[in-house]
Amino acid sequence: SALYVLPPGFVESTCRSRIFWMKLNKHLLQGKFFQLEINDPYAGPILLDEKLASRCGYVLSEDVWGNPVFRASVLGCHVTNEADELFSLTVNIKVSSFSSMRAAVTYTYPMYCSYSSWASREIVCEENYMEVSVKTDVPAVSNDYTVAWMSALPETQNVAYQLWQLMFVSPSGRKRIMVSDAGKLGYSFNNTLSRVYLRAPYHSNESDVSLVSGVNMNMVTSTSMYRQRWLLLLIDTTVSCPVDGTSFTDTALTWTVPSVIPTLVVQESTFLSKNILMGVDGQVIVNPEEKNYLLEHNETHIGITIPIGAEGGQLKSSISGGVYGVIYSIDLFLEHTWTDADWQTTKYTVIRSITTPFMPQIPTVTNNTLPEERLFNIAFGRFLPDVSLVAIAIGNVPFTLREAQHHGFKIYETPFSNRMKEFILEVSFDDPYVLKEYVNRNETKYTLLVNYTISVGPEMTLWYHSAEVECVIADIELPEAVGYCDEENLYLAIPTFGLHQYWNLYLGNKLLNRHVVLTNGYLAATNSTHLILQIPLFATGVIYEDVSFQKIKARFDVALRKVRTMETLQMFSVSCNFNSSAFIICHPDGSITVSAQMKTVPAIDMSKTKLRDSSCKPKEYNEGHAFFKFHVTTCGTSARFEGDHIVYENEISYEKETLPGQSIPTITRDPDYRLTVLCYYRAKETLVLGAFTRDPSTSPAFGSGTMVARSNTAAYRRIRQALNVVSRVSKDDSFVEFYEPNVEILKRPLEPVFLEVEMKDESPDAELYLENCWVTGSLDFNNTPRWNITVDGQVVIEQPMRS
């Protein structure tokens, strides 16, 4: 590899306290691989790896922003030391586009540090090593420590002349090793002009973990020994560092370090805390409260509390288990200076990078829809800046952001002062991808189905979130029909808007379609706005409200029902009076009205006309007309089957006046007159007899009724014959599927009930007609109140009779 000039802004370095600090710009390393080499003044470049780093006092990590960070102790293995005041270290930064580091570019970067304010003892607790350095002109051993030290004296008899040796004391016993062998165990020991230092890895075999004021401390108890003929030097190089002490809430993190560490302060009564400093990202924070940090201490603890999201740290978006959330990281350090009788001054520095656990942050969809503008406006958030919207799907149709904007969707971001943001989506109610459903009487429910595709964090992890937003507005105008009549027809003009989309027209329980129109003899025409129905006076479906002598009051009803629920919204009716001199009306309930016109020469007396049963006389009459009203079961009416119809037949005739004569033939002056009356009924037809409601003051707004269908083999005795009659309740007007007998059936108010009564007898003399039909509130036929539907074969609509 060749040597190159550093790109501007690639490296930033400083000397902070007694530590080299170097940061690389991650943006200039994007898509590349890098390695660090340490330049040994004597052996040349050495590749930095984990073992070398912890043994020699180096750290390679990342700051909270993802920039590579290199830190080195001024007492590091390859640092050039000038009189314990000036320090220099050179590193090689190798950058390559390949993971194999071939064709690497090498940048050589020297660093310098000046540090002279050494304390008698200095301890550094780094991420991957513990380091203690002490002055070699330390005072005599404390009396409190005499017993432990005297017990070590026998070991000193074996200390080699003019060589440093280490003795470790742990729960497993004592271990004495040469300094040259300590490196094999991951330790580093050396002496400078005025200091001796020991660097140890965490959790070595010679270490121990103890709980101090609720914090686990990793401790290495050691004595450094040096012997000359006239001198035996014993130096306490014990070091202890925290390995935990962090706690988290939803809003803050707290880092706790013991104020007094017993293994480092033997005479606690002489302990005096002199100064406590905190720092973030290597910078001392002089006034922590200005950044909402909390630095507090008492006799047992030093605590640093940082609000989640505080300045100096980084909130980072993340996905865990398919859930969106955030992680907060911050690089802290703590420097505690104290004095005690043994060590004069101790400077204790702990460097800790803290990351919170994953904190779920379920995004919310806020509905800011503007009904008056017919516009969906939904906000999706809140998110950190490292989140971006990649794509959306509307109604399961995917769009890139460019496609969505081109289609007409409006998508934009709304930033907030706390660096959070929301994604805003605006979609018109009238967009074809918005679901529309007709609800209630005159309202539309608009539904927007959205699926967001989000890119999360620096890893750009894709995450998906679905939302459904609804808005119901009254934007449908129910149609109003106009009715009118001419001499022979009734007319209804009905607006065509919404027909078949929102609602349909029904004649009774039948959909008013082309087949029904043609079958019933109606005429239908449409223009740009209306459907015009022409209904002949005597067509099927016409209701005769009043039929009298030479006058008919007729009505035609069409129901407006919702397409989906069949709920009746409105009844369109046209009612008119007609003058007609001759007609026959066969009513659905079996009654027949006839207005007969008698054109005979000579004229006859209309009061003397009659039906087959001579007791059935005209209800009204004049010189040329007679008006009869009778039921198919009376007045001598006969019945016969023709195909799928029942034909009821009667006859209007005239009672002649005779002149008495001497012998037959009888003499009369009246003409012979007979008029046959025929009514055709379908043998199987759904007959709507009427509807009834409870008294409004006692009726609940909603509810249901219970009906029990019984299979009744009724024995009606007619002389010696038993008639088998079976009644059933159909599920609809097709009379194909029926409810099981003796099963409760729930019906909503005004919901049709389809009853079928069938006579099983095949005797030609047997005849079935509806005589009495009523409803009660219980299974007891005689219960009151009761609602009569038919009485003696005649349709009635009445309020319930109460006992």
C-alpha positions in Angstrom: 0.0 0.0 0.0 1.1 3.6 -0.6 1.0 6.6 1.6 -1.5 9.3 0.9 -2.5 12.7 2.2 -5.4 12.7 4.5 -8.7 14.0 3.0 -9.9 17.2 4.7 -12.3 16.4 7.6 -11.4 12.8 7.6 -9.7 12.7 11.0 -10.3 14.7 14.2 -8.1 14.2 17.2 -7.3 15.8 20.6 -5.6 15.0 23.9 -8.1 14.9 26.7 -6.6 14.6 30.2 -4.2 11.7 29.7 -5.9 10.0 26.8 -5.3 10.3 23.0 -8.7 10.7 21.3 -9.1 10.2 17.5 -12.4 10.2 15.5 -12.8 9.2 11.8 -15.6 10.7 9.6 -18.0 7.8 8.8 -19.3 9.6 5.7 -15.8 9.4 4.1 -15.7 5.7 5.0 -19.1 4.9 3.5 -19.0 1.7 1.5 -15.3 1.1 2.5 -13.4 -1.1 4.9 -10.7 0.2 7.2 -8.0 -1.1 9.7 -5.7 0.7 12.2 -2.1 -0.1 12.7 0.0 1.1 15.6 3.5 2.4 14.7 6.1 0.9 17.0 9.1 3.1 17.1 11.3 0.1 17.0 9.3 -2.8 15.3 7.3 -0.8 12.8 3.5 -1.0 12.2 1.4 -3.6 14.2 -2.2 -4.4 13.3 -4.6 -3.4 16.1 -6.7 -6.3 17.3 -8.8 -6.9 20.5 -6.0 -8.6 22.5 -3.4 -6.0 21.7 -6.0 -3.2 22.5 -6.9 -4.4 26.0 -3.2 -5.2 26.9 -1.7 -2.0 25.5 -4.3 0.5 26.5 -6.1 1.1 23.2 -9.9 1.2 22.4 -11.5 1.1 19.0 -15.2 1.6 19.0 -17.9 3.9 17.6 -19.4 7.1 19.0 -23.2 7.3 19.2 -23.3 8.8 15.7 -21.5 5.8 14.1 -18.1 7.5 13.7 -15.1 5.2 14.4 -13.3 6.3 17.6 -9.8 5.4 18.7 -8.6 6.1 22.2 -5.1 5.4 23.7 -3.6 5.8 27.1 -0.5 8.0 27.2 1.0 5.0 29.0 0.2 2.7 26.1 2.7 0.1 24.9 3.8 2.0 21.8 3.6 5.6 23.1 6.8 7.6 23.1 7.3 9.1 26.6 9.4 12.2 27.2 9.9 12.7 31.0 6.3 11.7 31.8 5.2 15.0 30.3 5.2 14.8 26.5 3.7 11.8 24.7 3.4 10.9 21.0 1.8 8.1 19.1 1.5 7.4 15.4 -1.2 5.3 13.7 -1.7 4.1 10.2 -5.3 4.3 8.8 -5.7 1.8 6.0 -8.8 2.2 3.8 -9.9 -0.2 1.1 -12.9 -0.9 -1.1 -12.5 -4.7 -0.4 -12.9 -6.7 2.8 -9.6 -8.4 2.1 -8.0 -4.9 2.4 -6.2 -5.3 -1.0 -5.3 -2.1 -2.8 -5.6 -0.3 0.5 -4.8 3.4 0.8 -2.7 4.1 4.0 -2.8 7.4 5.8 -0.2 8.0 8.5 -1.4 10.1 11.4 0.8 11.2 14.4 -0.8 12.4 17.6 0.8 14.4 20.5 -0.2 14.8 24.1 1.1 17.0 26.9 0.2 16.0 30.5 2.1 16.9 33.6 -0.5 17.2 36.4 -0.1 13.6 37.5 -1.8 12.6 40.8 -0.1 10.2 43.2 -2.3 7.5 41.9 -4.4 7.6 38.7 -6.9 4.9 37.7 -8.6 4.7 34.4 -11.6 2.4 33.8 -11.9 2.0 30.0 -14.3 -0.1 28.0 -11.9 -3.0 27.7 -9.1 -2.5 30.3 -8.4 -1.2 33.8 -5.2 0.8 34.4 -3.5 2.1 37.5 -0.4 4.2 37.7 1.4 5.4 40.8 4.4 7.5 41.6 7.4 5.5 42.7 8.2 7.9 45.5 5.0 6.9 47.4 5.0 7.3 51.2 5.6 4.3 53.5 3.1 1.5 53.8 0.1 2.3 56.1 0.1 0.7 59.5 -3.4 -0.6 58.7 -2.0 -2.6 55.9 1.0 -3.9 57.8 -0.4 -7.4 58.5 -1.2 -8.1 54.9 2.1 -6.7 53.7 4.1 -8.6 56.3 2.5 -11.8 55.2 3.8 -11.1 51.8 7.4 -10.6 53.0 8.4 -14.2 52.8 7.6 -14.0 49.1 9.9 -11.1 48.7 12.9 -13.3 49.7 12.6 -14.9 46.3 12.3 -11.7 44.3 15.1 -11.6 41.7 17.5 -8.8 41.9 16.8 -5.7 39.6 13.7 -7.3 38.1 10.0 -6.3 38.6 7.7 -9.0 39.7 3.9 -9.0 40.4 2.1 -10.8 43.1 -1.7 -11.2 42.8 -4.0 -11.9 45.7 -7.4 -13.4 44.9 -9.9 -15.7 46.6 -8.0 -18.7 45.1 -4.7 -17.6 46.7 -1.5 -15.8 45.9 0.3 -15.9 42.5 3.7 -14.4 41.8 4.8 -14.0 38.3 7.6 -12.2 36.4 6.6 -9.1 34.4 7.7 -10.9 31.2 5.1 -13.6 31.9 2.3 -11.1 32.8 1.9 -10.1 29.1 0.9 -13.7 28.3 -2.0 -13.4 30.8 -3.2 -10.1 29.2 -1.5 -7.8 31.6 0.8 -4.9 30.9 3.3 -3.7 33.5 6.1 -1.1 33.1 7.8 1.7 34.9 8.6 5.2 33.6 10.9 7.9 34.9 8.7 8.5 37.9 5.8 6.0 37.7 4.8 2.4 37.8 1.7 1.2 36.0 -0.3 -1.9 35.6 -3.0 -2.5 33.0 -5.4 -5.5 33.4 -8.2 -6.9 31.3 -11.7 -7.3 32.9 -12.6 -10.7 34.3 -9.1 -12.2 34.3 -8.4 -15.3 36.4 -6.6 -13.2 39.0 -9.6 -10.8 39.4 -12.6 -10.9 41.7 -16.0 -9.3 41.5 -17.5 -7.7 44.6 -20.6 -5.7 45.3 -19.9 -2.1 46.5 -22.9 0.1 47.4 -25.1 -2.0 45.0 -22.6 -1.8 42.1 -20.6 -4.8 40.9 -16.8 -4.0 40.9 -14.2 -5.9 39.0 -11.0 -5.9 41.2 -7.4 -6.9 40.7 -5.4 -6.9 44.0 -1.7 -6.8 43.2 1.6 -5.8 44.6 4.5 -4.7 42.4 7.9 -5.8 43.8 11.4 -4.6 42.9 14.6 -5.6 44.8 18.1 -4.4 44.9 20.8 -5.3 47.4 20.1 -2.4 49.6 16.4 -1.9 48.6 13.1 -3.8 48.5 10.4 -1.7 46.9 6.7 -2.9 47.3 4.0 -0.8 45.5 0.3 -1.3 45.8 -1.0 -1.6 42.2 -4.6 -2.6 43.1 -7.2 -1.5 40.6 -11.1 -1.7 40.8 -13.6 -0.7 38.2 -17.4 -0.8 37.9 -18.9 -3.3 35.5 -22.6 -2.3 35.8 -24.5 0.4 37.7 -26.8 1.6 34.8 -30.6 1.7 35.2 -33.3 2.9 32.9 -36.9 4.3 33.0 -39.1 5.3 30.2 -37.8 8.9 30.4 -34.2 8.7 31.7 -31.1 6.6 32.3 -29.0 6.7 35.4 -25.4 5.7 35.8 -24.2 5.1 39.4 -20.6 4.7 40.7 -19.6 4.1 44.3 -18.2 7.2 46.1 -15.8 5.1 48.2 -14.3 1.9 47.0 -12.9 0.0 50.0 -10.1 -1.8 48.2 -8.8 1.6 47.0 -9.4 3.5 50.2 -8.0 1.5 53.2 -8.4 4.2 55.8 -12.0 5.4 55.0 -12.0 7.8 57.9 -9.4 9.9 56.1 -11.3 9.9 52.8 -12.1 13.3 51.4 -13.8 13.9 48.0 -12.2 16.9 46.3 -13.7 17.2 42.9 -16.3 15.4 40.7 -16.5 16.1 36.9 -18.7 14.6 34.3 -18.3 14.7 30.5 -20.1 13.7 27.3 -18.3 12.5 24.2 -15.0 13.4 25.9 -15.9 16.9 26.7 -16.2 18.1 30.3 -19.6 19.5 31.1 -19.1 22.4 33.4 -22.7 23.1 34.1 -24.7 19.9 33.7 -28.0 21.4 34.7 -27.9 23.7 31.6 -28.3 20.5 29.4 -30.8 19.0 31.8 -28.2 16.5 33.1 -28.2 15.7 36.8 -24.9 15.1 38.6 -25.4 14.2 42.3 -23.4 12.5 45.0 -23.6 11.5 48.6 -21.4 9.5 51.0 -22.1 6.3 49.1 -22.9 7.1 45.5 -22.1 9.3 42.5 -25.1 9.4 40.1 -25.4 10.8 36.6 -29.0 11.0 35.2 -29.6 11.8 31.6 -33.1 12.4 30.1 -33.8 10.1 27.2 -33.1 12.1 24.0 -31.0 14.7 25.7 -28.4 16.7 23.8 -25.1 14.9 23.4 -26.6 11.5 22.9 -28.4 10.0 20.0 -31.9 8.6 19.6 -31.9 5.9 16.9 -34.8 4.2 15.4 -34.9 0.4 15.4 -37.2 -2.5 14.7 -37.4 -5.4 17.2 -39.8 -8.3 16.8 -41.7 -6.4 14.1 -42.3 -3.4 16.4 -41.0 0.1 15.8 -39.0 1.7 18.7 -36.0 3.8 19.6 -32.7 3.3 21.3 -30.8 6.1 23.0 -27.0 6.1 23.3 -24.6 8.4 25.0 -20.9 8.4 25.7 -20.2 9.5 29.3 -17.2 9.8 31.5 -16.8 10.5 35.2 -13.7 11.9 36.9 -13.5 11.7 40.7 -10.6 13.1 42.6 -10.1 12.3 46.3 -7.5 12.3 49.0 -6.7 9.9 51.8 -3.9 9.3 54.3 -2.3 6.6 52.2 -2.3 8.0 48.7 -2.5 11.7 49.1 -4.4 12.2 45.8 -6.2 9.7 43.6 -7.7 10.6 40.2 -10.3 8.0 39.3 -11.7 8.2 35.7 -14.4 5.9 34.3 -15.4 6.0 30.6 -18.7 4.4 29.8 -20.8 4.2 26.6 -24.4 3.6 27.6 -27.2 2.3 25.4 -30.8 1.9 26.6 -32.8 -1.2 25.9 -35.1 -1.1 23.0 -38.1 1.1 23.8 -41.2 0.5 21.7 -42.7 3.6 20.3 -45.9 2.6 18.5 -46.6 5.3 15.9 -50.1 6.7 15.8 -52.3 7.6 12.9 -54.1 10.9 13.5 -57.2 11.5 11.6 -57.4 15.2 10.6 -59.9 14.6 7.9 -61.8 17.7 6.5 -65.3 16.5 5.7 -66.3 19.9 4.4 -63.5 19.7 1.9 -64.1 16.1 1.1 -60.5 15.4 1.9 -58.8 12.7 4.0 -55.9 14.2 5.9 -54.0 11.7 8.1 -50.8 12.2 10.0 -48.5 9.2 10.7 -45.8 9.6 13.3 -44.0 10.7 15.2 -40.6 9.6 13.9 -36.9 10.4 14.3 -35.0 12.0 11.4 -33.5 8.5 10.5 -36.9 7.3 9.3 -38.1 7.9 5.8 -41.3 7.0 3.9 -40.5 4.8 1.0 -43.8 3.8 -0.5 -47.5 3.6 0.3 -50.4 1.4 -0.8 -53.9 2.8 -1.1 -56.7 0.2 -1.1 -54.1 -2.5 -1.6 -52.7 -0.8 -4.7 -49.0 0.0 -4.3 -47.5 3.3 -5.2 -44.0 4.7 -5.1 -43.8 8.2 -3.8 -43.4 9.5 -7.3 -46.3 7.5 -8.6 -48.5 8.6 -5.6 -47.7 12.3 -6.3 -48.4 11.8 -10.0 -51.8 10.1 -9.2 -52.8 13.1 -7.1 -52.1 12.0 -3.6 -50.4 14.7 -1.6 -47.6 13.5 0.7 -45.3 15.7 2.8 -43.5 15.9 6.1 -44.2 18.1 9.1 -41.2 18.7 11.4 -41.3 19.5 15.1 -39.0 21.4 17.3 -37.8 18.3 19.1 -36.5 16.9 15.8 -39.4 14.5 15.4 -41.5 14.5 12.3 -44.8 13.2 10.9 -45.8 12.0 7.4 -49.0 13.7 6.1 -51.2 12.1 3.4 -54.1 13.8 1.7 -56.5 11.9 -0.4 -59.8 13.1 -1.9 -63.0 11.3 -1.0 -63.7 11.0 -4.7 -60.5 9.2 -5.5 -61.3 5.8 -7.1 -59.2 3.9 -4.6 -61.3 5.2 -1.7 -63.9 2.7 -0.6 -67.5 4.1 -0.6 -70.4 2.6 1.2 -74.0 3.9 1.4 -75.1 3.9 5.1 -78.1 5.1 7.1 -80.6 7.1 5.1 -78.6 9.7 3.3 -74.9 9.2 4.3 -71.8 7.8 2.6 -69.0 6.1 4.6 -65.7 6.8 3.0 -62.9 4.4 4.0 -59.2 4.9 3.2 -57.0 1.8 3.6 -53.3 2.8 3.8 -50.2 0.6 4.1 -47.0 2.6 4.8 -43.6 1.2 3.9 -41.0 2.9 6.1 -37.2 2.8 6.0 -35.9 2.7 9.6 -32.5 3.6 11.0 -29.1 3.7 9.4 -29.6 0.0 8.5 -32.6 1.1 6.4 -34.7 -1.8 7.7 -38.1 -1.8 5.9 -41.1 -1.7 8.2 -44.8 -1.8 7.4 -47.8 -0.3 9.1 -51.4 -0.4 8.1 -54.1 2.1 8.9 -57.8 2.4 8.2 -59.6 5.8 8.4 -63.3 6.3 8.0 -65.5 9.4 7.5 -69.3 9.4 7.3 -71.0 12.5 5.8 -74.5 13.2 4.8 -73.9 13.8 1.1 -76.7 11.8 -0.5 -80.1 13.4 -1.3 -83.0 10.9 -1.1 -85.1 11.0 -4.3 -88.6 12.5 -4.2 -91.1 11.0 -6.6 -93.9 12.9 -8.4 -97.3 11.2 -9.0 -100.1 12.1 -11.4 -102.9 10.4 -13.3 -104.9 10.5 -16.5 -108.3 8.9 -17.2 -107.0 5.4 -17.3 -103.5 5.3 -15.7 -101.5 6.2 -12.7 -98.0 7.7 -13.2 -94.9 7.9 -11.0 -91.8 10.0 -12.0 -88.8 8.8 -9.9 -85.3 10.4 -10.1 -82.8 7.9 -11.5 -79.8 9.1 -9.4 -78.6 6.3 -7.1 -80.9 3.7 -8.5 -79.3 0.3 -8.5 -76.2 1.9 -6.9 -77.7 2.9 -3.5 -81.3 1.7 -3.7 -83.8 -0.3 -5.7 -87.5 0.0 -6.3 -89.8 -2.8 -4.9 -93.4 -3.6 -5.6 -94.4 -5.3 -2.4 -91.5 -7.8 -1.9 -90.6 -8.1 -5.5 -87.8 -6.2 -7.2 -89.3 -3.9 -9.7 -87.3 -4.9 -12.7 -88.0 -5.2 -16.5 -89.7 -8.6 -16.1 -92.1 -7.4 -13.4 -92.9 -4.3 -15.5 -93.7 -6.3 -18.6 -95.6 -9.1 -16.7 -97.8 -6.6 -14.9 -98.6 -4.6 -17.9 -96.8 -1.4 -16.9 -94.9 0.9 -19.2 -91.5 2.3 -18.2 -89.5 5.0 -19.8 -86.4 6.9 -18.8 -84.9 10.3 -19.6 -81.7 11.9 -18.4 -83.0 12.4 -14.9 -86.2 10.3 -14.2 -87.8 6.9 -14.6 -91.5 7.3 -15.6 -93.8 4.4 -14.7 -97.2 4.2 -16.3 -99.6 1.9 -14.4 -103.0 1.1 -15.9 -105.9 1.4 -13.5 -106.7 -2.3 -13.4 -103.1 -3.6 -13.5 -101.7 -5.9 -10.9 -100.4 -4.1 -7.9 -102.9 -1.3 -7.9 -104.5 -0.8 -4.5 -108.2 0.2 -4.4 -108.7 2.3 -1.4 -112.3 3.0 -2.1 -114.6 1.4 -4.7 -118.1 2.7 -5.0 -120.8 3.1 -7.5 -119.2 4.6 -10.7 -116.1 5.7 -8.7 -112.7 4.2 -7.8 -110.1 5.6 -5.5 -106.9 3.8 -6.5 -103.3 4.0 -5.2 -100.0 2.6 -6.4 -97.1 2.1 -4.0 -93.4 1.6 -4.8 -90.9 1.1 -2.0 -87.4 2.6 -2.1 -85.1 0.1 -0.4 -81.4 0.0 0.2 -79.5 -2.3 -2.2 -77.5 -4.1 0.5 -79.8 -4.3 3.5 -83.3 -4.1 1.9 -84.2 -1.5 4.5 -87.2 0.5 3.3 -86.3 4.2 3.2 -89.3 5.8 1.5 -92.7 4.8 0.0 -93.5 6.5 -3.3 -97.3 6.6 -3.8 -99.7 8.1 -6.3 -103.4 8.1 -5.5 -106.2 9.3 -7.7 -110.0 9.1 -8.1 -111.3 7.5 -11.3 -114.8 7.6 -12.8 -115.7 4.3 -14.4 -119.1 3.0 -15.4 -118.2 -0.7 -15.8 -115.5 -2.7 -14.1 -114.7 -5.9 -12.2 -112.1 -5.8 -9.4 -110.8 -9.0 -7.9 -109.2 -8.0 -4.5 -106.3 -9.9 -3.0 -108.4 -10.9 0.0 -111.0 -12.7 -2.1 -113.6 -10.0 -2.3 -115.0 -8.9 -5.7 -116.5 -5.6 -6.7 -118.5 -5.3 -9.9 -120.0 -2.3 -11.6 -122.3 -3.7 -14.3 -123.7 -1.6 -17.1 -127.0 -2.8 -18.4 -127.8 -1.9 -22.0 -131.0 -3.7 -22.9 -134.0 -3.0 -24.9 -136.4 -2.5 -23.3 -134.5 -1.2 -20.2 -134.8 -3.3 -17.1 -135.2 -2.5 -13.4 -131.6 -2.7 -12.1 -132.8 -3.2 -8.5 -134.1 -6.6 -9.5 -130.7 -7.9 -10.7 -129.0 -10.5 -8.5 -126.1 -13.0 -8.3 -126.5 -16.8 -8.3 -127.7 -16.6 -4.7 -130.8 -14.5 -5.2 -130.3 -13.0 -1.8 -127.2 -11.2 -3.1 -128.6 -8.0 -4.5 -126.8 -4.8 -5.8 -125.3 -2.5 -3.1 -126.2 0.5 -5.3 -127.9 1.0 -8.7 -129.4 3.5 -11.1 -131.2 3.2 -14.4 -128.2 1.8 -16.3 -125.8 0.4 -13.6 -125.7 -2.0 -10.7 -122.9 -2.3 -8.1 -122.2 -5.6 -6.4 -119.7 -6.5 -3.7 -119.3 -10.0 -2.5 -116.6 -12.6 -1.4 -115.5 -15.6 -3.4 -116.9 -17.8 -0.6 -120.4 -16.3 -0.8 -123.3 -15.7 -3.2 -123.1 -19.0 -4.9 -119.6 -18.3 -6.3 -118.0 -21.5 -7.8 -114.3 -22.3 -8.2 -112.3 -24.4 -10.6 -108.7 -24.8 -11.5 -107.3 -23.7 -14.9 -103.6 -24.4 -15.1 -101.8 -22.6 -12.3 -104.8 -20.4 -11.6 -108.0 -20.7 -9.5 -111.0 -19.3 -11.4 -113.9 -18.0 -9.3 -117.2 -17.6 -11.2 -120.5 -16.0 -10.5 -123.3 -14.6 -12.6 -125.4 -11.4 -12.6 -128.9 -12.1 -13.8 -132.3 -10.4 -13.9 -135.5 -11.6 -12.2 -138.1 -11.4 -15.0 -141.7 -10.2 -14.3 -144.3 -12.5 -15.8 -147.9 -11.9 -16.7 -150.3 -14.5 -15.6 -151.7 -16.4 -18.6 -154.2 -19.2 -19.2 -151.6 -21.8 -20.0 -147.9 -22.2 -20.7 -145.8 -20.6 -22.2 -145.6 -17.7 -19.7 -145.7 -14.3 -21.1 -143.1 -11.6 -20.1 -142.2 -8.2 -21.4 -138.6 -8.2 -19.9 -135.5 -9.2 -22.0 -133.3 -12.1 -21.1 -130.1 -10.8 -19.3 -127.1 -12.6 -17.9 -123.6 -11.3 -17.2 -120.8 -13.8 -16.2 -118.2 -12.5 -13.6 -114.8 -14.3 -13.6 -111.9 -13.7 -11.2 -108.5 -15.4 -11.8 -106.1 -15.9 -8.8 -102.7 -17.6 -9.0 -103.0 -21.0 -7.2 -99.7 -20.2 -5.4 -99.0 -16.5 -4.7 -97.5 -14.4 -1.9 -100.3 -12.3 -0.5 -99.5 -9.2 1.5 -102.4 -8.7 3.9 -101.2 -5.8 5.9 -98.9 -4.5 8.6 -99.4 -3.4 12.2 -97.3 -1.7 14.9 -97.6 -1.4 18.6 -98.9 1.7 20.3 -96.0 4.2 19.8 -96.0 5.2 23.4 -95.3 1.7 24.6 -93.2 0.5 21.7 -89.5 0.3 22.0 -87.4 1.9 19.3 -85.7 -1.4 18.5 -86.6 -5.0 19.2 -87.7 -8.3 17.8 -90.6 -10.6 18.0 -90.6 -14.4 18.5 -92.7 -16.6 16.3 -93.2 -20.4 16.5 -94.0 -22.3 13.4 -96.2 -25.3 14.1 -96.9 -28.2 11.8 -100.6 -28.4 12.6 -102.5 -31.4 11.3 -105.8 -29.7 12.0 -108.9 -31.8 12.2 -111.8 -29.7 11.1 -114.9 -31.8 11.2 -117.3 -31.5 8.3 -119.9 -34.1 8.8 -117.7 -37.3 8.8 -114.6 -36.0 7.0 -111.3 -34.9 8.7 -109.2 -32.3 6.7 -105.4 -32.3 7.0 -104.1 -28.8 7.0 -100.4 -28.0 7.5 -99.0 -24.5 8.2 -95.3 -23.5 7.8 -93.2 -20.3 7.9 -91.0 -19.7 4.9 -87.6 -18.0 5.1 -88.3 -15.8 2.2 -90.9 -15.1 -0.5 -89.7 -18.0 -2.7 -91.4 -20.5 -0.4 -88.6 -23.0 -1.0 -86.8 -23.1 2.4 -88.9 -23.3 5.6 -88.1 -23.0 9.3 -88.3 -26.2 11.3 -91.5 -26.7 13.3 -91.6 -25.5 16.9 -88.4 -23.3 16.5 -88.3 -19.8 17.7 -87.9 -17.3 14.9 -86.7 -13.7 15.6 -88.1 -11.0 13.4 -87.4 -7.2 13.5 -90.3 -4.8 13.6 -92.0 -4.4 10.2 -90.0 -7.3 8.7 -92.2 -9.5 6.5 -93.4 -12.9 7.7 -94.1 -15.5 5.0 -96.9 -18.0 6.0 -98.0 -20.9 4.0 -101.1 -23.0 4.8 -101.6 -26.2 2.7 -104.5 -28.5 2.6 -103.4 -32.1 2.0 -106.8 -33.4 0.9 -107.4 -34.2 -2.7 -111.1 -34.3 -2.5 -112.7 -32.0 -5.2 -115.3 -30.9 -2.6 -112.6 -29.5 -0.3 -111.9 -25.8 -0.4 -109.3 -23.7 1.6 -109.7 -20.0 2.2 -108.3 -17.6 4.8 -111.0 -16.8 7.3 -109.4 -15.4 10.5 -105.8 -14.5 11.0 -104.4 -12.7 14.0 -101.2 -12.2 16.1 -100.8 -12.4 19.8 -97.9 -11.5 22.1 -97.4 -15.1 23.3 -97.9 -18.7 22.2 -101.4 -18.7 23.6 -103.8 -18.2 20.7 -106.3 -16.5 23.0 -103.8 -14.1 24.7 -104.5 -10.4 24.7 -103.6 -8.0 23.3 -104.1 -9.3 19.9 -103.8 -7.9 16.4 -106.4 -8.9 13.8 -105.2 -9.2 10.2 -108.3 -10.8 8.7 -111.7 -11.3 10.2 -114.3 -13.5 8.3 -112.0 -13.4 5.3 -111.9 -9.6 5.2 -108.6 -7.7 5.7 -108.6 -5.3 8.7 -105.8 -3.2 10.2 -106.4 -2.3 13.8 -104.7 -1.4 17.0 -104.3 -4.2 19.5 -107.2 -5.1 21.7 -106.2 -4.9 25.4 -107.9 -6.8 28.2 
